[in-house]
Amino acid sequence: MRYLIFMFLIISSFPSFSQSSVNSSNKCSALFFIMTSIQKVEPALGEYFTKQGQMSQMLTGLYLSETTIETITNGMVSNIKSEEIENYGKRYPSEKSIIQKELENCMGWTYQIGLIVEDNPSVLSNEKKLKKLLLNSPRPNEEYEYPFEDKSWLNDLIIGAFDTWIINGSITPNSMKDLLNAN
């Protein structure tokens, strides 16, 4: 009987673990999306955040597929990402220090994923193996160390990226889609 209760607790906690991973990876994806706005001033950093955002978005979809039997579409992922981007817009600048901690954690998480993929280059040519590796890799809802030596520049970077994003109309994937469909 204890075994059955234990198994039930493990199985029933899995969806919440997956949903937590979805929420956390989606936050990273949204935050990286806004941070790409630094591209005009710092092209290399813009490219870095673009790649981190793409990886986070892919993992959001992968984690989302663990929570449902539905087929996950890019539109579904874009919808939740757009909503989270709007949430970040509401939180900035009053929660800038919290946003910085979240950015540091997201950068630490994607860095850990990058190390794992780098150590297993053969999985890149096999989608099934890559998916398995990623699903067994560190999850974004854990705490990660900022992966670089100096983070003194992050505050200015966040201000620059968010201010540029706001000046440019606080664009989200869905608002870009709406603009394209209107023309």
N, C-alpha and C positions, 0 to 999 in steps of 0.2 A: 504494500500500500504506500509506504514512504517513497518507494522508487517511482510509482505512478505520479504522486504529487510533485516530486522533484522534476520529473520529465515534463509535466504540465507547466510548471513554472518556467523552465528553460524554453519550451516551445512558445509559450504565450509572451515571453519577453522579447523574442526575436523580432516581431514586427516593430515594436517600439524602438529597439536598437537600430533597425533599418531606417525607421522614420527619423530618428535622431541624426543618422548619417545623412539622410536626404536634406534635412533642414540645415545642418552644418555645412555640407558641401555646397548647397545652394547659396548660403550666405557668403562663402568664399568666392563663388562664381560671380555673384552680384558685386561684391567689393572689388574684385579684380577688374570687372567691367568698368566701374567708375575710375579705377586707378589707371586704366589705359588712356585716360584723358591727358595724362602727363606727356604723351607722345610728342606733342608740338614742341615742348621745351627740352625733353630728354628722350629722344627716339629709342635708345637702347632699353630704357626702363619701360617705355610704352610697349615695346615688343615683348619684354619679359612678362609684363602683366597680361598681355594678350595670350601668351602661351599658357600661363598659369590659369587664366580664366577658361581657356578651351579645355584644359585637363579637368578642372573643377566641374565644368558643365557636363562633360562626358561622364564623370563619376556620379554626378547628381542623377543622371538618367539611369546609370547602372544600379545605383542604390534604390532608386525609385522602382526599378523592375523587380526588386526583392519584396516590395510591399504590396504588389498587385498582380493579378493575372492578365490585366490589360496590356496591350501593346503600347509601349512608351514611345511617344512621338517627339520630334524636336519642338513642335508647338506647345506640347504639355510642359516641357522643360523651360521653354521661353516664357510661358505664362507665369510660372512660379518665380523664375529669375527676375522678370520685370517687376513683379510685386515686391520682391525683396530689395531691388534697386530703389524703388520708390520709398520703401521703409528707411533705407540708408539716407535718402534725401531729406526725410523728415527728422532724422536723428542728428544730422550735421547742421551746424557746428556744435550744438550743445553737448553732444556725447563724443566729441573728437578724441578724447583720451581713451574711451572704451573702444572706439572704432580702431584706434592705433593698436591696441592689444589684440583685437580680433584679426587685424591685418598681419601682425607678427605671428599669431597662431596659424593663420592660413598659409603664410609663407613657409613656416616650419613643417606643416603637414605636406604641402606639395613637394617640398625638398625631400622629405622622407620617401614619398612615393617615387620621386625621380631616382633616388639612390637604389631603390628596389628594382625598378625597371632597368636601370643602368647595369645592375648586377645580373640581369636575366635578359640579355639582348635577343636571344632566340625566340622569346615569346612575341616579339613585335611582328613576326611574320605569321603568327597563328592566333586568330581572333579568340578562339575558345580558350587557349592557354593564357592569353593576356587577360581575358575577363576573369578567369579563375584566380590569377595572380593578384589582380586589382581588388577583387572581392575579399581576398585573404590578407590584404595589406593594411597598414594603419588607417584607422577611420578618423574623419575630421572632427568628430565630437569629443576627442581626447585633447589633452594639453600638449603643446609642442613648443620647443624652444625656438626662438628666432634664429635662423640658420647662419647669420653672418656676424662678423665681429662688431661692426659699428651700426647702431640704429639711431644715432643722433640726428640724422637727416630725415627720418621718417615723418616727423611732425610737419616740416615744411613741404615735404612731398605730398602728404595728405591734403594739406591746405591748397596747394597748387592744383592737384588733380580734381578735388571736389569743386573748387571755385571755377575751374575751366569747364567742368561737366555742367555746372549750373548755368554759367554764361552761355553755353552752347545749347541750352534748352532742356537740361535734365533728361536726356535721351535714354530710352530703354529699348530692348529688342522689340517689344510690342509697339512702341511709339514709332520706331523706324519702319516697321511693317505697315502701320497705318498710313504713314507719310507716303510710302511707295505705292500703296493701293489707292490713295487719293488722286495720284497723278496719272 
